[in-house]
């Protein structure tokens, strides 16, 4: 029986004799010796090569996100998954868990949606948001606090400030990117949220501003920032797999709660029961 086979187009890669194409660029002639790992991730997700200035910014983002304390919630998950000796499985488990999590680097995408929407609201007709009366920005920020309680990318648990935001701000200023529109909007909104709600920015909001100023979409920013923060993932996954701590392989049942679909029986088991 003839079946029509679907054709799926791709822009990301093509294998050739003696070379490979990555997102339309020759690995041998264009990328090798020229691009950093951060720039290649951006090319894969965004579809364009970044400038030298943007490459330095992305490299700085990766460094700022290299916080890897195993006590942080996502690294706790990695430590448990890697305790059975599987480094790759542990990173996979964390990556899946981040998709809809309310915190973590992936929420930079939702923070970007909020910043972009906020800019449209405070500057209708394309007027710069910095030419708008501050009361307009404050009104929108108050509405966000009422609607969300904790707007995406804001609120810092367990400490007064997110030290990663301060470090990233230093690198943004050092690279001369502090006057770009979304970074300035991020700073203005951060000041307003702190003044009216005692809410400080977390790193996803700062990452959102950096990504938007590079022209990435909110849908691209979440995966991009997750990938740039992967150094901490792999560090914990590798160490955890090498330790293979027995205490993490058998957790007390009182400390574990399953969240997901109800258990299902296989068709084979159902047939066996009905015989």
Backbone as CSV, one residue per row, in Angstrom:
resi,resn,N_x,N_y,N_z,CA_x,CA_y,CA_z,C_x,C_y,C_z
1,UNK,0.848,-1.191,0.000,0.000,0.000,0.000,0.882,1.239,0.000
2,UNK,0.599,2.143,-0.930,1.358,3.385,-0.997,0.811,4.389,-0.001
3,UNK,1.665,4.943,0.748,1.261,5.980,1.702,2.039,7.251,1.396
4,UNK,1.319,8.336,1.387,1.971,9.617,1.134,2.785,10.007,2.358
5,UNK,4.054,10.223,2.150,4.939,10.567,3.265,5.013,12.085,3.418
6,UNK,4.786,12.587,4.620,4.852,14.039,4.813,6.285,14.541,4.709
7,UNK,6.417,15.760,4.254,7.725,16.408,4.167,7.782,17.526,5.189
8,UNK,8.777,17.488,6.046,8.953,18.512,7.075,10.160,19.370,6.722
9,UNK,9.924,20.651,6.566,11.020,21.571,6.249,11.805,21.894,7.510
10,UNK,13.079,22.186,7.357,13.913,22.589,8.488,14.902,23.652,8.045
11,UNK,15.216,24.533,8.959,16.229,25.546,8.691,17.489,25.301,9.512
12,UNK,17.434,24.311,10.419,18.484,24.238,11.430,19.737,23.495,10.992
13,UNK,19.642,22.552,10.065,20.867,21.832,9.752,20.780,20.991,8.502
14,UNK,21.948,20.766,7.908,22.053,19.891,6.738,23.462,19.317,6.704
15,UNK,23.555,17.984,6.595,24.860,17.312,6.557,25.368,17.245,5.120
16,UNK,26.633,17.596,4.931,27.246,17.554,3.612,28.552,16.769,3.705
17,UNK,29.091,16.377,2.544,30.370,15.691,2.535,31.471,16.652,2.984
18,UNK,32.083,16.354,4.117,33.192,17.168,4.595,32.805,18.429,5.326
19,UNK,31.516,18.693,5.491,31.084,19.904,6.171,29.660,19.689,6.676
20,UNK,29.211,20.605,7.520,27.829,20.630,7.974,27.316,22.055,7.896
21,UNK,26.049,22.187,7.587,25.381,23.483,7.601,24.588,23.604,8.893
22,UNK,24.757,24.728,9.582,23.975,24.994,10.793,23.255,26.315,10.601
23,UNK,21.938,26.238,10.512,21.113,27.437,10.330,21.585,28.262,9.139
24,UNK,21.942,27.581,8.056,22.327,28.263,6.834,23.771,28.693,6.755
25,UNK,24.595,28.287,7.712,25.997,28.698,7.739,26.906,27.475,7.738
26,UNK,27.997,27.556,6.990,28.965,26.482,6.951,29.716,26.409,8.269
27,UNK,29.709,25.226,8.863,30.455,25.057,10.110,31.950,25.221,9.846
28,UNK,32.444,24.651,8.753,33.877,24.687,8.464,34.353,26.081,8.078
29,UNK,33.584,26.778,7.245,34.059,28.045,6.682,33.609,29.280,7.460
30,UNK,32.510,29.176,8.222,31.962,30.375,8.850,31.907,30.330,10.372
31,UNK,31.582,29.186,10.943,31.309,29.139,12.379,32.505,28.693,13.211
32,UNK,33.203,27.653,12.778,34.344,27.162,13.553,35.412,28.243,13.662
33,UNK,35.829,28.521,14.880,36.839,29.543,15.112,36.283,30.943,15.215
34,UNK,34.956,31.086,15.055,34.359,32.425,15.065,33.283,32.609,16.129
35,UNK,32.534,31.544,16.427,31.380,31.698,17.301,31.608,31.054,18.664
36,UNK,31.041,31.669,19.689,31.048,31.082,21.021,29.854,30.144,21.159
37,UNK,29.863,29.346,22.209,28.741,28.434,22.445,27.445,29.217,22.634
38,UNK,27.515,30.350,23.345,26.318,31.161,23.562,25.761,31.686,22.251
39,UNK,26.652,32.120,21.357,26.212,32.647,20.068,25.589,31.558,19.208
40,UNK,26.111,30.336,19.286,25.538,29.236,18.514,24.144,28.874,19.021
41,UNK,23.952,28.919,20.331,22.620,28.676,20.891,21.654,29.740,20.392
42,UNK,22.091,30.997,20.398,21.240,32.089,19.917,20.923,31.933,18.436
43,UNK,21.908,31.497,17.653,21.687,31.266,16.228,20.670,30.145,16.024
44,UNK,20.796,29.074,16.788,19.878,27.956,16.641,18.447,28.322,16.986
45,UNK,18.259,29.167,18.000,16.906,29.526,18.439,16.381,30.741,17.673
46,UNK,17.241,31.739,17.489,16.797,32.982,16.854,16.915,33.008,15.350
47,UNK,17.762,32.128,14.790,17.873,32.053,13.343,18.786,33.074,12.707
48,UNK,19.537,33.827,13.484,20.484,34.792,12.920,21.749,34.814,13.759
49,UNK,22.839,35.178,13.120,24.099,35.349,13.857,24.062,36.661,14.605
50,UNK,24.483,36.635,15.850,24.477,37.845,16.651,25.728,38.670,16.361
51,UNK,25.684,39.943,16.711,26.836,40.819,16.543,27.875,40.525,17.620
52,UNK,29.066,41.082,17.460,30.111,40.885,18.472,29.660,41.415,19.827
53,UNK,28.986,42.559,19.827,28.491,43.147,21.071,27.451,42.241,21.720
54,UNK,26.546,41.705,20.916,25.519,40.807,21.446,26.134,39.504,21.935
55,UNK,27.160,39.021,21.253,27.836,37.797,21.682,28.438,37.983,23.068
56,UNK,29.079,39.117,23.288,29.653,39.371,24.617,28.556,39.431,25.673
57,UNK,27.416,40.017,25.317,26.311,40.100,26.268,25.787,38.708,26.603
58,UNK,25.628,37.864,25.599,25.139,36.505,25.834,26.130,35.690,26.660
59,UNK,27.424,35.866,26.400,28.435,35.175,27.206,28.353,35.623,28.662
60,UNK,28.119,36.920,28.868,27.969,37.423,30.235,26.716,36.857,30.887
61,UNK,25.628,36.740,30.131,24.405,36.135,30.663,24.688,34.716,31.151
62,UNK,25.398,33.933,30.336,25.718,32.562,30.722,26.539,32.524,32.007
63,UNK,27.468,33.472,32.148,28.283,33.520,33.371,27.441,33.891,34.578
64,UNK,26.576,34.887,34.421,25.720,35.323,35.525,24.800,34.185,35.977
65,UNK,24.361,33.355,35.038,23.436,32.276,35.356,24.138,31.014,35.854
66,UNK,25.437,31.077,36.069,26.170,29.875,36.479,26.034,29.572,37.968
67,UNK,25.131,30.254,38.672,24.837,29.886,40.056,24.372,28.435,40.080
68,UNK,24.988,27.609,40.922,24.718,26.167,40.857,24.580,25.531,42.230
69,UNK,24.213,26.311,43.247,24.083,25.777,44.606,23.057,24.641,44.619
70,UNK,23.440,23.442,45.050,22.516,22.297,45.030,21.271,22.487,45.892
71,UNK,21.264,23.512,46.748,20.081,23.733,47.587,18.962,24.438,46.833
72,UNK,19.263,25.016,45.654,18.238,25.659,44.847,17.301,24.581,44.312
73,UNK,16.001,24.893,44.228,15.004,23.836,44.000,15.270,23.007,42.755
74,UNK,15.628,23.671,41.619,15.798,22.878,40.402,17.010,21.950,40.488
75,UNK,18.022,22.376,41.234,19.192,21.517,41.382,18.943,20.381,42.371
76,UNK,18.017,20.597,43.304,17.602,19.478,44.155,16.999,18.377,43.297
77,UNK,16.176,18.763,42.324,15.565,17.772,41.432,16.643,17.024,40.650
78,UNK,17.631,17.776,40.165,18.717,17.142,39.420,19.479,16.159,40.302
79,UNK,19.719,16.545,41.543,20.477,15.667,42.445,19.735,14.355,42.700
80,UNK,18.412,14.440,42.831,17.639,13.220,43.061,17.675,12.330,41.823
81,UNK,17.449,12.940,40.652,17.419,12.145,39.419,18.796,11.555,39.097
82,UNK,19.852,12.309,39.378,21.197,11.828,39.043,21.740,10.840,40.067
83,UNK,21.074,10.714,41.226,21.565,9.814,42.278,21.581,8.359,41.826
84,UNK,20.845,8.056,40.763,20.818,6.683,40.259,21.930,6.439,39.237
85,UNK,22.786,7.462,39.029,23.931,7.288,38.155,23.764,7.820,36.751
86,UNK,22.634,8.474,36.456,22.379,8.966,35.098,22.505,10.471,34.990
87,UNK,23.555,10.947,34.355,23.773,12.377,34.181,22.770,12.970,33.187
88,UNK,22.619,12.351,32.021,21.714,12.866,30.996,20.264,12.829,31.450
89,UNK,19.887,11.753,32.126,18.507,11.626,32.588,18.156,12.734,33.572
90,UNK,19.113,13.127,34.397,18.860,14.171,35.387,18.603,15.517,34.716
91,UNK,19.404,15.851,33.703,19.195,17.111,32.984,17.860,17.071,32.252
92,UNK,17.516,15.922,31.688,16.234,15.786,31.003,15.070,15.987,31.963
93,UNK,15.174,15.424,33.159,14.104,15.556,34.148,13.887,17.014,34.519
94,UNK,14.964,17.744,34.724,14.830,19.154,35.068,14.253,19.944,33.900
95,UNK,14.740,19.690,32.697,14.276,20.433,31.531,12.771,20.297,31.351
96,UNK,12.251,19.093,31.535,10.811,18.876,31.421,10.067,19.641,32.506
97,UNK,10.613,19.658,33.714,9.927,20.303,34.836,9.849,21.810,34.676
98,UNK,10.752,22.405,33.894,10.792,23.858,33.765,9.711,24.408,32.836
99,UNK,9.112,23.570,32.013,8.220,24.043,30.950,7.120,24.960,31.481
100,UNK,6.406,24.542,32.510,5.298,25.336,33.047,5.558,25.815,34.477
101,UNK,6.804,25.749,34.913,7.123,26.156,36.282,6.958,27.668,36.445
102,UNK,6.482,28.126,37.610,6.302,29.565,37.827,7.601,30.301,38.104
103,UNK,8.686,29.579,38.321,9.991,30.197,38.538,11.015,29.463,37.686
104,UNK,12.197,30.056,37.575,13.240,29.456,36.756,13.518,30.300,35.527
105,UNK,14.615,29.979,34.825,15.044,30.785,33.686,14.000,30.841,32.576
106,UNK,13.220,29.759,32.431,12.241,29.704,31.347,11.166,30.767,31.494
107,UNK,10.917,31.250,32.711,9.902,32.277,32.924,10.325,33.623,32.344
108,UNK,11.569,33.734,31.876,11.977,34.959,31.185,11.090,35.216,29.969
109,UNK,10.562,34.150,29.360,9.659,34.327,28.230,8.374,35.017,28.642
110,UNK,7.801,34.606,29.775,6.579,35.251,30.257,6.854,36.671,30.729
111,UNK,8.019,36.884,31.329,8.391,38.242,31.724,8.538,39.139,30.495
112,UNK,9.065,38.576,29.400,9.209,39.342,28.161,7.845,39.717,27.594
113,UNK,6.888,38.787,27.657,5.537,39.108,27.207,4.967,40.275,28.010
114,UNK,5.195,40.263,29.322,4.682,41.328,30.165,5.338,42.664,29.828
115,UNK,6.667,42.675,29.667,7.358,43.931,29.355,6.933,44.476,28.001
116,UNK,6.770,43.598,27.030,6.372,44.065,25.702,4.945,44.619,25.733
117,UNK,4.056,43.925,26.439,2.681,44.404,26.569,2.642,45.725,27.329
118,UNK,3.462,45.831,28.370,3.503,47.052,29.163,3.993,48.225,28.330
119,UNK,5.001,47.968,27.498,5.498,49.052,26.654,4.422,49.524,25.677
120,UNK,3.661,48.596,25.121,2.584,48.978,24.208,1.506,49.791,24.919
121,UNK,1.264,49.460,26.185,0.210,50.145,26.933,0.615,51.545,27.360
122,UNK,1.878,51.728,27.722,2.303,53.047,28.206,2.775,53.955,27.090
123,UNK,2.971,53.399,25.893,3.439,54.220,24.782,2.650,53.930,23.512
124,UNK,1.330,54.165,23.522,0.525,53.916,22.321,0.987,54.817,21.179
125,UNK,0.927,54.294,19.974,1.356,55.084,18.827,2.849,55.130,18.644
126,UNK,3.589,54.322,19.407,5.031,54.275,19.203,5.815,55.335,19.945
127,UNK,5.150,56.118,20.816,5.869,57.124,21.605,6.787,56.417,22.589
128,UNK,7.980,56.939,22.773,8.907,56.325,23.717,8.293,56.300,25.111
129,UNK,8.377,55.158,25.807,7.820,55.092,27.157,8.499,56.048,28.122
130,UNK,9.635,56.595,27.740,10.344,57.500,28.636,9.927,58.945,28.437
131,UNK,9.015,59.150,27.455,8.400,60.455,27.284,7.005,60.487,27.871
132,UNK,6.604,59.391,28.518,5.280,59.268,29.104,5.347,59.638,30.582
133,UNK,4.281,60.251,31.064,4.204,60.617,32.471,4.368,59.360,33.335
134,UNK,5.164,59.475,34.410,5.411,58.324,35.274,4.130,57.766,35.879
135,UNK,3.104,58.611,36.010,1.851,58.142,36.593,1.191,57.086,35.697
136,UNK,1.440,57.164,34.390,0.886,56.165,33.472,1.547,54.810,33.724
137,UNK,2.865,54.808,33.870,3.581,53.566,34.168,3.127,53.009,35.515
138,UNK,2.981,53.877,36.505,2.569,53.414,37.827,1.178,52.794,37.787
139,UNK,0.268,53.400,37.026,-1.082,52.850,36.936,-1.069,51.441,36.352
140,UNK,-0.268,51.232,35.314,-0.171,49.904,34.715,0.486,48.904,35.666
141,UNK,1.489,49.360,36.400,2.160,48.469,37.356,1.224,48.074,38.490
142,UNK,0.423,49.021,38.949,-0.548,48.694,40.003,-1.541,47.651,39.509
143,UNK,-1.969,47.785,38.255,-2.899,46.812,37.695,-2.254,45.430,37.628
144,UNK,-0.975,45.375,37.289,-0.276,44.091,37.225,-0.187,43.445,38.608
145,UNK,0.067,44.252,39.628,0.143,43.705,40.982,-1.205,43.165,41.434
146,UNK,-2.280,43.845,41.057,-3.613,43.388,41.430,-3.962,42.103,40.691
147,UNK,-3.639,42.056,39.400,-4.011,40.903,38.574,-3.159,39.675,38.881
148,UNK,-1.870,39.896,39.104,-0.933,38.768,39.202,-0.390,38.523,40.605
149,UNK,-0.419,39.547,41.451,0.205,39.398,42.762,1.712,39.444,42.655
150,UNK,2.249,38.513,41.883,3.686,38.459,41.609,3.874,38.454,40.101
151,UNK,4.069,39.604,39.497,4.242,39.651,38.036,5.401,38.764,37.602
152,UNK,5.344,38.174,36.417,6.414,37.282,35.948,7.784,37.951,36.011
153,UNK,8.739,37.269,36.643,10.093,37.796,36.729,10.339,38.712,37.910
154,UNK,9.337,38.897,38.754,9.495,39.750,39.926,9.142,38.966,41.191
155,UNK,9.734,39.382,42.292,9.655,38.776,43.624,10.898,37.923,43.854
156,UNK,11.591,38.221,44.957,12.846,37.548,45.306,12.655,36.814,46.626
157,UNK,12.695,35.491,46.633,12.510,34.751,47.881,13.797,34.650,48.692
158,UNK,13.653,34.663,50.004,14.702,34.316,50.967,15.838,35.332,51.086
159,UNK,15.845,36.414,50.321,16.912,37.400,50.438,16.391,38.740,49.919
160,UNK,17.026,39.855,50.329,16.501,41.175,49.965,16.526,41.453,48.467
161,UNK,17.572,40.988,47.769,17.734,41.260,46.344,18.255,40.016,45.637
162,UNK,18.011,39.961,44.338,18.617,38.903,43.531,19.975,39.411,43.065
163,UNK,21.032,38.819,43.615,22.387,39.281,43.303,22.720,39.123,41.817
164,UNK,22.041,38.196,41.143,22.287,38.008,39.712,21.797,39.200,38.895
165,UNK,20.717,39.829,39.342,20.224,41.039,38.662,21.250,42.154,38.768
166,UNK,21.817,42.332,39.958,22.821,43.381,40.153,24.059,43.114,39.297
167,UNK,24.481,41.859,39.242,25.658,41.523,38.440,25.378,41.714,36.956
168,UNK,24.200,41.307,36.500,23.859,41.491,35.089,23.770,42.974,34.746
169,UNK,23.222,43.767,35.662,23.135,45.214,35.422,24.523,45.816,35.235
170,UNK,25.492,45.338,35.997,26.863,45.821,35.833,27.407,45.484,34.455
171,UNK,27.128,44.274,33.981,27.627,43.869,32.666,26.894,44.603,31.540
172,UNK,25.602,44.842,31.714,24.847,45.615,30.723,25.436,47.019,30.596
173,UNK,25.728,47.650,31.735,26.313,48.987,31.710,27.709,48.963,31.106
174,UNK,28.508,47.952,31.456,29.883,47.878,30.947,29.920,47.717,29.432
175,UNK,28.906,47.084,28.873,28.851,46.880,27.428,28.103,48.004,26.713
176,UNK,27.724,49.041,27.451,27.062,50.186,26.835,25.642,49.905,26.378
177,UNK,24.967,48.962,27.028,23.616,48.599,26.631,22.570,49.082,27.631
178,UNK,22.976,49.918,28.564,22.061,50.378,29.599,21.025,51.376,29.132
179,UNK,21.213,51.964,27.941,20.255,52.934,27.423,19.304,52.336,26.395
180,UNK,19.390,51.053,26.169,18.471,50.420,25.228,17.050,50.403,25.818
181,UNK,16.031,50.442,24.965,14.673,50.737,25.444,14.108,49.748,26.449
182,UNK,14.266,48.460,26.234,13.655,47.526,27.169,14.417,47.452,28.485
183,UNK,15.734,47.653,28.443,16.459,47.682,29.717,16.043,48.899,30.539
184,UNK,15.877,50.034,29.879,15.429,51.230,30.599,14.019,51.033,31.146
185,UNK,13.151,50.378,30.357,11.798,50.110,30.844,11.847,49.166,32.034
186,UNK,12.696,48.139,31.963,12.853,47.208,33.085,13.269,47.956,34.351
187,UNK,14.225,48.871,34.227,14.669,49.630,35.402,13.551,50.502,35.950
188,UNK,12.797,51.142,35.061,11.702,51.998,35.517,10.635,51.177,36.217
189,UNK,10.249,50.063,35.617,9.222,49.206,36.210,9.704,48.632,37.542
190,UNK,10.984,48.259,37.616,11.530,47.730,38.873,11.430,48.764,39.980
191,UNK,11.743,50.019,39.677,11.641,51.084,40.675,10.196,51.260,41.144
192,UNK,9.252,51.200,40.191,7.841,51.402,40.541,7.325,50.242,41.382
193,UNK,7.633,49.008,40.984,7.171,47.848,41.746,7.715,47.885,43.177
194,UNK,8.958,48.295,43.327,9.535,48.366,44.673,8.844,49.443,45.504
195,UNK,8.563,50.573,44.879,7.954,51.702,45.608,6.515,51.418,46.015
196,UNK,5.745,50.772,45.151,4.318,50.597,45.439,3.983,49.225,46.023
197,UNK,4.896,48.247,45.881,4.553,46.912,46.347,5.650,46.169,47.065
198,UNK,6.799,46.830,47.295,7.942,46.163,47.930,8.329,44.884,47.189
199,UNK,8.263,44.919,45.867,8.577,43.768,45.030,9.846,44.059,44.243
200,UNK,10.849,43.204,44.400,12.118,43.361,43.693,12.141,42.479,42.441
201,UNK,12.946,42.848,41.448,13.052,42.011,40.254,13.901,40.772,40.495
202,UNK,13.471,39.660,39.919,14.255,38.438,39.890,14.940,38.367,38.533
203,UNK,15.873,37.461,38.382,16.696,37.427,37.170,15.896,37.234,35.883
204,UNK,14.763,36.487,35.854,14.053,36.347,34.580,13.604,37.676,33.975
205,UNK,13.215,38.648,34.794,12.785,39.939,34.252,13.950,40.665,33.596
206,UNK,15.128,40.617,34.226,16.305,41.246,33.633,16.710,40.539,32.348
207,UNK,16.626,39.209,32.335,16.937,38.448,31.128,15.962,38.793,30.009
208,UNK,14.702,39.003,30.369,13.697,39.358,29.369,14.053,40.665,28.682
209,UNK,14.485,41.656,29.471,14.850,42.947,28.892,16.049,42.813,27.963
210,UNK,17.054,42.049,28.384,18.235,41.830,27.539,17.836,41.165,26.227
211,UNK,16.995,40.136,26.307,16.580,39.429,25.110,15.749,40.277,24.169
212,UNK,14.828,41.063,24.716,13.986,41.927,23.881,14.818,42.993,23.179
213,UNK,15.820,43.521,23.867,16.678,44.527,23.239,17.535,43.938,22.126
214,UNK,17.682,42.619,22.084,18.386,41.953,20.988,17.442,41.569,19.854
215,UNK,16.148,41.791,20.061,15.189,41.465,19.016,14.611,40.074,19.089
216,UNK,14.912,39.316,20.157,14.320,37.998,20.304,12.864,38.141,20.755
217,UNK,12.038,37.196,20.338,10.637,37.205,20.739,10.496,36.553,22.110
218,UNK,9.387,36.811,22.823,9.173,36.123,24.096,9.230,34.605,23.967
219,UNK,8.709,34.047,22.873,8.745,32.596,22.684,10.172,32.081,22.559
220,UNK,11.076,32.901,22.015,12.477,32.499,21.882,13.252,32.725,23.177
221,UNK,12.869,33.735,23.932,13.646,34.130,25.114,13.618,33.053,26.196
222,UNK,12.471,32.411,26.425,12.412,31.358,27.444,13.401,30.229,27.188
223,UNK,13.351,29.575,26.018,14.323,28.510,25.734,15.761,29.010,25.672
224,UNK,15.966,30.227,25.143,17.326,30.766,25.039,17.962,30.906,26.415
225,UNK,17.245,31.493,27.353,17.806,31.710,28.681,17.948,30.410,29.454
226,UNK,17.061,29.458,29.201,17.204,28.143,29.819,18.490,27.480,29.346
227,UNK,18.749,27.554,28.032,19.958,26.942,27.483,21.216,27.644,27.983
228,UNK,21.184,28.960,28.084,22.361,29.694,28.548,22.659,29.410,30.020
229,UNK,21.649,28.994,30.763,21.856,28.683,32.176,22.195,27.234,32.445
230,UNK,22.504,26.472,31.386,22.673,25.026,31.533,23.966,24.611,32.225
231,UNK,24.918,25.516,32.411,26.168,25.133,33.081,25.888,24.595,34.481
232,UNK,24.990,25.245,35.197,24.631,24.775,36.532,23.918,23.443,36.507
233,UNK,23.133,23.208,35.445,22.441,21.930,35.319,23.457,20.787,35.233
234,UNK,24.382,20.948,34.280,25.331,19.861,34.017,26.312,19.659,35.156
235,UNK,26.699,20.748,35.816,27.616,20.610,36.947,27.003,19.745,38.044
236,UNK,25.736,20.024,38.376,25.065,19.242,39.410,24.749,17.835,38.943
237,UNK,24.379,17.690,37.665,24.049,16.357,37.150,25.270,15.452,37.161
238,UNK,26.406,15.987,36.750,27.605,15.149,36.707,28.062,14.778,38.110
239,UNK,28.140,15.786,38.997,28.585,15.475,40.356,27.624,14.524,41.037
240,UNK,26.316,14.758,40.847,25.328,13.876,41.469,25.414,12.459,40.960
241,UNK,25.663,12.298,39.658,25.761,10.938,39.103,27.016,10.242,39.598
242,UNK,28.078,11.004,39.834,29.306,10.393,40.348,29.148,10.001,41.816
243,UNK,28.449,10.811,42.589,28.243,10.490,43.998,27.260,9.333,44.170
244,UNK,26.207,9.339,43.326,25.159,8.308,43.418,24.749,8.083,44.877
245,UNK,24.374,9.169,45.551,24.094,9.127,46.990,22.914,8.217,47.301
246,UNK,23.165,7.218,48.143,22.116,6.255,48.487,20.954,6.927,49.211
247,UNK,21.243,7.969,49.988,20.184,8.639,50.747,19.170,9.324,49.843
248,UNK,19.567,9.630,48.603,18.643,10.266,47.665,17.897,9.248,46.806
249,UNK,18.308,8.002,46.873,17.648,6.975,46.068,16.377,6.448,46.736
250,UNK,16.278,6.593,48.037,15.094,6.145,48.761,14.633,7.305,49.642
251,UNK,13.701,8.083,49.148,13.208,9.229,49.910,12.040,8.804,50.792
252,UNK,11.895,9.421,51.967,10.739,9.115,52.822,9.435,9.398,52.082
253,UNK,8.489,8.478,52.144,7.224,8.647,51.419,6.495,9.917,51.845
254,UNK,6.654,10.319,53.096,5.973,11.522,53.570,6.497,12.778,52.887
255,UNK,7.687,12.687,52.295,8.282,13.854,51.641,8.022,13.881,50.140
256,UNK,7.274,12.915,49.633,7.057,12.810,48.190,5.564,12.889,47.896
257,UNK,5.200,13.743,46.933,3.802,13.834,46.486,3.785,13.772,44.968
258,UNK,3.040,12.836,44.430,2.955,12.684,42.970,1.956,13.689,42.402
259,UNK,2.357,14.384,41.355,1.470,15.299,40.655,1.487,14.905,39.185
260,UNK,0.364,14.445,38.671,0.318,14.015,37.277,-0.905,13.176,36.995
261,UNK,-0.956,12.546,35.823,-2.116,11.722,35.457,-2.294,10.554,36.419
262,UNK,-3.518,10.080,36.513,-3.793,8.916,37.358,-3.117,7.674,36.767
263,UNK,-2.772,6.705,37.598,-2.133,5.479,37.083,-3.011,4.788,36.037
264,UNK,-2.378,4.238,35.019,-3.096,3.514,33.970,-2.567,2.089,33.876
265,UNK,-3.442,1.194,33.512,-3.040,-0.191,33.301,-2.775,-0.393,31.813
266,UNK,-1.801,-1.206,31.514,-1.497,-1.512,30.130,-2.610,-2.369,29.531
267,UNK,-2.803,-2.334,28.215,-3.806,-3.201,27.585,-3.601,-4.674,27.924
268,UNK,-2.350,-5.082,28.030,-2.056,-6.484,28.355,-2.568,-6.833,29.746
269,UNK,-2.350,-5.899,30.699,-2.825,-6.147,32.068,-4.348,-6.182,32.120
270,UNK,-4.987,-5.309,31.363,-6.458,-5.286,31.342,-7.005,-6.598,30.770
271,UNK,-6.378,-7.109,29.687,-6.823,-8.359,29.104,-6.654,-9.517,30.086
272,UNK,-5.544,-9.480,30.830,-5.294,-10.552,31.794,-6.347,-10.553,32.900
273,UNK,-6.808,-9.362,33.300,-7.801,-9.262,34.381,-9.177,-9.704,33.927
274,UNK,-9.455,-9.542,32.630,-10.804,-9.843,32.134,-10.969,-11.295,31.699
275,UNK,-9.884,-12.064,31.746,-9.980,-13.468,31.350,-10.705,-14.289,32.414
